[in-house]
Amino acid sequence: MHSPEQDLTQLPPLSRREAIETAIGMYPRLRRFAYGLCGSSDEADELVQTAFERALKSIRQWQPGTRVDSWMYRIIQNLWLNQRRADRVRGLHLPVTDPDRLSSLRSQQDAESGLLLERVQRCIETLPDDQKLAVLLVSVEGLSYREAAGVLEISEPALTSRLARGRRALLEQLEAGTSRKMAGS
Amino acid sequence: MTRQDELQLQAWMDGELPAADRDAFAERLAREPRLQRQAESLQSLDRLLRQAYAPIAAQRVPTLRIGKVRPSDSFWALFCKWLGTSQPLRWQPCCLLLLAAISLAGAGGYWLSGQIKLETAGQANELGPRERQALQLLVDQVLEHQRSGSTASWQGQGRERVIITPTRTFRTPDGDYCREFSERLVIGDEWNEEQVIACREGEQRWSVKARYY
């Protein structure tokens, strides 16, 4: 069920330099995760950029032999949670009229996949932060329960509980959206 | 469906059910249509999520700005080691030097800020009303249509040139859409840059709310 993307546990232990190179290779996946959290390409790019800066500065904290992707996901989620806390004090960032997101999607994808993404993102954004993180890490990024629990620094039962609640809420939202659409047409 | 069933179904779907329970659960799934429907819903949800986010991972990614960063802890580790292994007297000149450096930096910054403000006021006054109007039109257009990080410039009649680069978009608690941008005024070989925050007040109408250096 999980993503067929590179399984890092099968690789020999990496040096710190190799860890950064590996993280750079994961840039598109990290950006996808950040996009799921922020809902705009602009903010996702900024978040990933900051995460790489943080990773470089604290590369000594990375333990050789541990997974690079889990470490990077953890940095991104910590930065995002900090940003969310700051936003509550300073005011919200703008996810609605994001010209970067619209132009890049319209030019690279057909309108249908752009609409699907917007519809799914709208539902994801209604989830509480803990459920959103669990759903994105397991369902979208394809992490195992153990890996996802490690990233979020929670137990596996807590993760599965958040995941189940998140999926249930998403199903309800998507079904309600489909019913409204059918009633409208 | 009980909570236990929901968690078990989820674990089966994610390939996380222990091997010992897998066959028994598959048999149960084949027997119970309600469980089957729920399994199909969850599977289609995951397919939908992966499909929705796939274009993001396939997009061309912007270049990472990664420089050579000296790990911050190594400097402090070396400094603390030096202090730790040294004579206690070394603390005194260190503190004095630090105090002197802070005082010098403060005084220098104060003097420099006065110079910059004077210079800026002089340069900004060189723009006439027509130039200001043309510049405002450019700002309105750039903030309305251009993405953060892209640059637009305006060349006046004389040697003056203005370069606008939006850097951030945000929403105020009152619901206004605002953008932050850098405005670089170049006159001949001299230039001055300000950070400006402007908020949208209508279609292609942006009003400057703050300027800082």
Chai-1 contact restraints between the chains, C-beta under 6 A:
chainA,res_idxA,chainB,res_idxB,connection_type,confidence,min_distance_angstrom,max_distance_angstrom,comment,restraint_id
A,M1,B,D14,contact,1.0,0.0,6.0,A-B,restraint_1
A,M1,B,G15,contact,1.0,0.0,6.0,A-B,restraint_2
A,Y27,B,V61,contact,1.0,0.0,6.0,A-B,restraint_3
A,P28,B,A57,contact,1.0,0.0,6.0,A-B,restraint_4
A,P28,B,V61,contact,1.0,0.0,6.0,A-B,restraint_5
A,R29,B,A57,contact,1.0,0.0,6.0,A-B,restraint_6
A,R31,B,V61,contact,1.0,0.0,6.0,A-B,restraint_7
A,R32,B,Y53,contact,1.0,0.0,6.0,A-B,restraint_8
A,R32,B,I56,contact,1.0,0.0,6.0,A-B,restraint_9
A,R32,B,A57,contact,1.0,0.0,6.0,A-B,restraint_10
A,Y35,B,I56,contact,1.0,0.0,6.0,A-B,restraint_11
A,D42,B,S148,contact,1.0,0.0,6.0,A-B,restraint_12
A,D45,B,P62,contact,1.0,0.0,6.0,A-B,restraint_13
A,F52,B,L64,contact,1.0,0.0,6.0,A-B,restraint_14
A,F52,B,I66,contact,1.0,0.0,6.0,A-B,restraint_15
A,L56,B,V69,contact,1.0,0.0,6.0,A-B,restraint_16
A,K57,B,V69,contact,1.0,0.0,6.0,A-B,restraint_17
A,K57,B,S72,contact,1.0,0.0,6.0,A-B,restraint_18
A,R60,B,P71,contact,1.0,0.0,6.0,A-B,restraint_19
A,G91,B,T172,contact,1.0,0.0,6.0,A-B,restraint_20
A,G91,B,P173,contact,1.0,0.0,6.0,A-B,restraint_21
A,L92,B,R171,contact,1.0,0.0,6.0,A-B,restraint_22
A,H93,B,F170,contact,1.0,0.0,6.0,A-B,restraint_23
A,L94,B,T169,contact,1.0,0.0,6.0,A-B,restraint_24
A,L94,B,F170,contact,1.0,0.0,6.0,A-B,restraint_25
A,L94,B,R171,contact,1.0,0.0,6.0,A-B,restraint_26
A,P99,B,R147,contact,1.0,0.0,6.0,A-B,restraint_27
A,D100,B,R147,contact,1.0,0.0,6.0,A-B,restraint_28
A,Q108,B,Q59,contact,1.0,0.0,6.0,A-B,restraint_29
A,Q109,B,P55,contact,1.0,0.0,6.0,A-B,restraint_30
A,S113,B,P55,contact,1.0,0.0,6.0,A-B,restraint_31
A,L116,B,A52,contact,1.0,0.0,6.0,A-B,restraint_32
A,L117,B,A52,contact,1.0,0.0,6.0,A-B,restraint_33
A,V120,B,A52,contact,1.0,0.0,6.0,A-B,restraint_34
A,S139,B,D46,contact,1.0,0.0,6.0,A-B,restraint_35
A,S139,B,L49,contact,1.0,0.0,6.0,A-B,restraint_36
A,V140,B,L49,contact,1.0,0.0,6.0,A-B,restraint_37
A,V140,B,Y53,contact,1.0,0.0,6.0,A-B,restraint_38
A,Y145,B,E16,contact,1.0,0.0,6.0,A-B,restraint_39
A,T160,B,L7,contact,1.0,0.0,6.0,A-B,restraint_40
A,A164,B,E6,contact,1.0,0.0,6.0,A-B,restraint_41
A,A164,B,L7,contact,1.0,0.0,6.0,A-B,restraint_42
A,A164,B,Q10,contact,1.0,0.0,6.0,A-B,restraint_43
A,L171,B,S41,contact,1.0,0.0,6.0,A-B,restraint_44
A,L171,B,L45,contact,1.0,0.0,6.0,A-B,restraint_45
